[in-house]
Each structure stands twice: as C-alpha cells, then as structure tokens.
Amino acid sequence: MIRALGILVFLAFALALHPNAEAEAKEIEKGLSRGSVLLSWFKDAEMDFQLLRSLGADVAGGGAAGEIFVTAKGITDGNPASWSAAFLALGERLEADGNARLERGHKVSAMESLLRAASYYRAAEYYGDPSAPETAQTGMKCRDVFMKGMQLAAWKTEGVLIPFGKENDFLPGYFLTPAKGSGKRKTLIAQSGFDGTAEEMYFAVGKAALERGYNVLLFEGPGQTGKRRFHPDSSFVPDCAPALRAVVDFALARPEVHPAKIALYGASFGGYFALSGAVGEPRLGAVIANSPLIDAQEHFFAGMGPHFVSMFQNQDLTAEEIRAMPEEELPAKYKFSLLSLCVRYGKPSVKETLDVMRDFRLREDQLRSLNIPALGLVSEAEGTVPLAQAKRFAELAQKAALHIFTEESGANIHCQLDNMPLSWAVALDWLDEQFR
C-alpha cells in the first residue's frame, strides 16, 4: 500500500507548493544548471534540454535539425512516453530510408540515414521505462543500426564485448580505427555518463578523434545504458578502476594501439567514472573529464534543493510504490526520474539511492595521487557546485589543467552541446600536445 504522507509531501515539492518554492528554485539554478542556452520549446526544462542534446549530435552526423523539430511538434510537453514514441517512429523511418538507399547502391546516403536513425533510437531509449524489456529492445536497435551505418563509414568499426568480472560478463562497446595507414596509433578510450551511450559518444567525441588520427575505443561500464541492454540488473559502482583495467587490457592487446599513448575521456557523470578509474590505472597517458565531477551526492543534491533532499531522507518512497502511483498523484516525468535513479544505482528506494551516492566521491588523497596529465572541461553557466568541484580537481591533481568555457564562447551548456567543434578543439588539441 502506498504511504499517503509520502505522496502528499512529494507532490508539495513537485508542484512547487512549499512556502519558499520560488526562492529555492533560484538557489537550485545557481548551484546546478544545464547552462544558459534555452530553446524554450517545451515548458518542461528536462525535456527542453534533451531536445538540445539531440541537436548537439547534428554537427557529427547524429541528427538533422528539421527532422528533430518536426518530431518535437508531436510530443506532449512533459510526457516521457510521447517523447519515446515520437523518436522511435523517427528512428524507424530513417532506418527504412537508409536501407532503401543502400539497396539502390547509395552507400554514403545510406550511412548518413542509418547513423541519424541510431541517434534517434538513443533519444527514444532515454525516456523509456528503465526496467522495461521494450526499452532495451530500442537500445539494441540503436546498436544494430549504428553498426550497420558504421560499416559504410570511412573508419574500420568493430563491435566488441570486453571480458570483465565473472564468467560470461562483459563491457559492450566499439573499437574504431582510421581506414588509412597502419602501425600503432594513439588511442582515445571514451565513455558516457548517467544515461548516455557508446553510440552517442561517437558523435560527442569519437568521430572528432578519428579525424585527428586516433584509434577510438568506446565502452559502457557497470550500470550504464549500453551495459544494461545486455545485463538489466547491472548498476553503478563507485570504484571504476576494475572496469577500466579490463578495458585497458583489451586495448593493449590490440596491435593498432601504441601502449604509451592511451587516453581516457569521460562525459557528464562519466567525468566521475573516468577519474575514479584513472586514479587506479597507471598505464594511462592522460585523462579528460568533461566535467570533472568528484562528489556525486553534492552534485545531485545541488540540483534538488534542501526541501527535496529532506523530504526523501525523512519519508522514504520505494520504487514499487513509485510505479504504483496514478498519474494524477505523480506526474509521469517525476515517476520516470525517480525510477531511473533507483534503477541506475541498483537500490529499491529513493532514500537508499540518495544514501549510496555518498560513496561516489573521490577523496583528496586519491586526487593527489593522480600523476598523469589531466584536463577538466566545464561551462561557467553550469552552476557554483560543478565549478567548485572542477576547481578542486584542478587544485589537487598533480598535472591538472582546467578549461572553463564562457558564455561568449558559445559553448556554455553542459558538455558544450551548443558548440561541439570548440569542445573538440580544446580537448583534442590539448591531448595532441601531451602525446607529442
């Protein structure tokens, strides 16, 4: 039976009915923000950002603005199911288009359509029920169509399952190499964050690295979206060193990889994953954190505000209770967010999820032990907490550099989705200089 008090308290927050709601909202935005660029297409702030996220992949061939905006017209504001249905339909349309063009021998056009289809399947997967088989099926469509498109690209692409942990366990990903030339090359290992995918990381940094002569190894660690497609019970772990060791072992076994020129890139929450793994992996030559997140609980709490934190620390709500709540008591967008939290962290309730976040923190001694070149990227409009954590990282890591993107740069939202070419230039030029 659902606890009525929990519902009422939650709704009081969710609908901004508590006495200091307006003031608290301003404090939350100051502490943690997606950035200063707003489309204002949707009233729902998260959905508006997700639209920007899809548009950000455009520059690397992961979308087309016209297709995305036409699709957005058919989405009900704040309704996750309508978002998933709309982008799933768009993905299916582009997949069919790519297949038809391939049958007629138009390989470049087919590749372009198939890669956009993969990106749209990723967008549909984002708002799917995190525990539903249908969501994993959409994710597998993303993987399959991405592979089909990449077989037509200028790079050599291999879908990989990296051995890890117990028998039959693995980390899924892709190994990509420039088609021209041979011998051992510098290699960029890249992973996404809370809800991104390896396919998305191709558009986010992989293609840019390939164009600069890097091998690219994209992988998904415990709890990440692509890993959960194969292993639905997988959840985040605070110590990412064991997973990264398996990935580096895999990379070093490849004849194309120069053993002294391996770098790691983590995007969004992947910034924490990358730094957590890098402090225990001496074989890396460099690490890039975009952004350098060193305390997950502090970061997340900044985005919720004290009222929300206090509510769930004093009145718990389980995942099963959340699922059972009718729409009129808990709007779908809040249900989706809370369930995603519980599922990703592998906990049965919101309170336990918030509690376990405290383990996702890098200690001062760990950061001081990081003795390889390390670059942090953060946008100044992301809020006081991300900026403070980025600066703390830069102060403690032995060979750290920090680049703060300003509003004038046009790269002023989370992970620089509004100006990916500048983000690539800053990160990959810095990496080139480390490997000279």
C-alpha positions, 0 to 999 in steps of 0.5 A, spaced: 500 500 500 502 506 498 504 511 504 499 517 503 504 522 507 509 520 502 505 522 496 502 528 499 509 531 501 512 529 494 507 532 490 508 539 495 515 539 492 513 537 485 508 542 484 512 547 487 507 548 493 512 549 499 512 556 502 519 558 499 518 554 492 520 560 488 526 562 492 529 555 492 528 554 485 533 560 484 538 557 489 537 550 485 539 554 478 545 557 481 548 551 484 546 546 478 544 548 471 544 545 464 547 552 462 544 558 459 542 556 452 534 555 452 530 553 446 524 554 450 520 549 446 517 545 451 515 548 458 518 542 461 526 544 462 528 536 462 525 535 456 527 542 453 534 540 454 534 533 451 531 536 445 538 540 445 542 534 446 539 531 440 541 537 436 548 537 439 549 530 435 547 534 428 554 537 427 557 529 427 552 526 423 547 524 429 541 528 427 538 533 422 535 539 425 528 539 421 527 532 422 528 533 430 523 539 430 518 536 426 518 530 431 518 535 437 511 538 434 508 531 436 510 530 443 506 532 449 510 537 453 512 533 459 510 526 457 516 521 457 512 516 453 510 521 447 517 523 447 519 515 446 514 514 441 515 520 437 523 518 436 522 511 435 517 512 429 523 517 427 528 512 428 524 507 424 523 511 418 530 513 417 532 506 418 527 504 412 530 510 408 537 508 409 536 501 407 532 503 401 538 507 399 543 502 400 539 497 396 539 502 390 547 502 391 547 509 395 552 507 400 554 514 403 546 516 403 545 510 406 550 511 412 548 518 413 540 515 414 542 509 418 547 513 423 541 519 424 536 513 425 541 510 431 541 517 434 534 517 434 533 510 437 538 513 443 533 519 444 527 514 444 531 509 449 532 515 454 525 516 456 523 509 456 521 505 462 528 503 465 526 496 467 522 495 461 524 489 456 521 494 450 526 499 452 532 495 451 529 492 445 530 500 442 537 500 445 539 494 441 536 497 435 540 503 436 546 498 436 544 494 430 543 500 426 549 504 428 553 498 426 550 497 420 551 505 418 558 504 421 560 499 416 559 504 410 563 509 414 570 511 412 573 508 419 574 500 420 568 499 426 568 493 430 563 491 435 566 488 441 564 485 448 570 486 453 571 480 458 570 483 465 568 480 472 565 473 472 564 468 467 560 470 461 560 478 463 562 483 459 563 491 457 559 492 450 562 497 446 566 499 439 573 499 437 574 504 431 580 505 427 582 510 421 581 506 414 588 509 412 595 507 414 597 502 419 602 501 425 600 503 432 596 509 433 594 513 439 588 511 442 582 515 445 578 510 450 571 514 451 565 513 455 558 516 457 555 518 463 548 517 467 544 515 461 548 516 455 551 511 450 557 508 446 553 510 440 552 517 442 559 518 444 561 517 437 558 523 435 560 527 442 567 525 441 569 519 437 568 521 430 572 528 432 578 523 434 578 519 428 579 525 424 585 527 428 588 520 427 586 516 433 584 509 434 577 510 438 575 505 443 568 506 446 565 502 452 559 502 457 561 500 464 557 497 470 550 500 470 550 504 464 545 504 458 549 500 453 551 495 459 544 494 461 541 492 454 545 486 455 545 485 463 538 489 466 540 488 473 547 491 472 548 498 476 553 503 478 559 502 482 563 507 485 570 504 484 571 504 476 578 502 476 576 494 475 572 496 469 577 500 466 583 495 467 579 490 463 578 495 458 585 497 458 587 490 457 583 489 451 586 495 448 593 493 449 592 487 446 590 490 440 596 491 435 593 498 432 594 501 439 601 504 441 601 502 449 604 509 451 599 513 448 592 511 451 587 516 453 581 516 457 575 521 456 569 521 460 562 525 459 557 528 464 557 523 470 562 519 466 567 525 468 566 521 475 567 514 472 573 516 468 577 519 474 575 514 479 578 509 474 584 513 472 586 514 479 587 506 479 590 505 472 597 507 471 598 505 464 594 511 462 597 517 458 592 522 460 585 523 462 579 528 460 573 529 464 568 533 461 566 535 467 570 533 472 565 531 477 568 528 484 562 528 489 556 525 486 551 526 492 553 534 492 552 534 485 545 531 485 543 534 491 545 541 488 540 540 483 534 538 488 534 543 493 534 542 501 526 541 501 527 535 496 533 532 499 529 532 506 523 530 504 526 523 501 531 522 507 525 523 512 519 519 508 522 514 504 518 512 497 520 505 494 520 504 487 514 499 487 510 504 490 513 509 485 510 505 479 504 504 483 502 511 483 496 514 478 498 519 474 494 524 477 498 523 484 505 523 480 506 526 474 509 521 469 516 525 468 517 525 476 515 517 476 520 516 470 526 520 474 525 517 480 525 510 477 531 511 473 535 513 479 533 507 483 534 503 477 541 506 475 544 505 482 541 498 483 537 500 490 529 499 491 528 506 494 529 513 493 532 514 500 537 508 499 539 511 492 540 518 495 544 514 501 549 510 496 551 516 492 555 518 498 560 513 496 561 516 489 566 521 491 573 521 490 577 523 496 583 528 496 588 523 497 586 519 491 586 526 487 593 527 489 595 521 487 593 522 480 600 523 476 598 523 469 596 529 465 589 531 466 584 536 463 577 538 466 572 541 461 566 545 464 561 551 462 561 557 467 553 557 466 553 550 469 552 552 476 557 554 483 557 546 485 560 543 478 565 549 478 567 548 485 568 541 484 572 542 477 576 547 481 578 542 486 580 537 481 584 542 478 587 544 485 589 537 487 591 533 481 598 533 480 598 535 472 591 538 472 589 543 467 582 546 467 578 549 461 572 553 463 568 555 457 564 562 457 558 564 455 561 568 449 564 562 447 558 559 445 559 553 448 556 554 455 551 548 456 553 542 459 558 538 455 558 544 450 552 541 446 551 548 443 558 548 440 561 541 439 567 543 434 570 548 440 569 542 445 573 538 440 578 543 439 580 544 446 580 537 448 583 534 442 588 539 441 590 539 448 591 531 448 595 532 441 600 536 445 601 531 451 602 525 446 607 529 442 
